[in-house]
Amino acid sequence: MNSRLSIISSLICIIILSCLLVIFKVDQSKINGQANDLTLELNKKKKELQKVKENQQKKFLEQARKSNNVNEKTSAEQILASQELSTQANKFFEIVTTFDSQKDWLNREKKVQSLVTPNVLLNKSIFNNGLDNTGRSIIETTKSHASFKTATTQSAMVKDNQIEGIVHVVYEAWQDNHTSGIRTEVYHVKYSLLEHKFTDIQDLGMENQEADISYQK
């Protein structure tokens, strides 16, 4: 009899513990969900705040550019020009260093037309048909891929409505079944503040190379 009661008591304890465990898991899941929601909301608010700051700064600089104070006006024009150059460089190089196929490679030229003057598209070190000496696609043959990471721009002083800069472009390159490698390519660029386009882009070479990816440009 005592043994039977002991077994029943043990079963009751197990059932109670199981219920508590289920409740704990449900509560924990709810807490995790709420935490994720709060994190997303916080990140959203941060982005909104950053956007407000950027808009306010741009508004201030636009006002400063119209100032009668020569130094204030010159400084504002320089900052705005540098910001524009950096923004456009990110747009351009994100397109240029991102591809998964021969079609992507060829479409880069079309995608950047609004960002450059026609002569830039004639630069064969950046834009070419992507074929080897036998007429085969290098990208398709080697199954090469690339993905843009960042572009960091160091700009010079504005001169004659033009600004020049050095752009360090970081991208990831890999082939199927091969380890990916992070590359940093350096470019010298010229940008027209009247046309709002790049007028010249020269590839200065690779800064570093962590993996041997054999596709050629």
Beta strands, then each sheet from edge to edge (+ up, - down):
strand 1: 144-155
strand 2: 162-175
strand 3: 181-192
strand 4: 197-209
sheet 1: 1+ 2- 3+ 4-
end
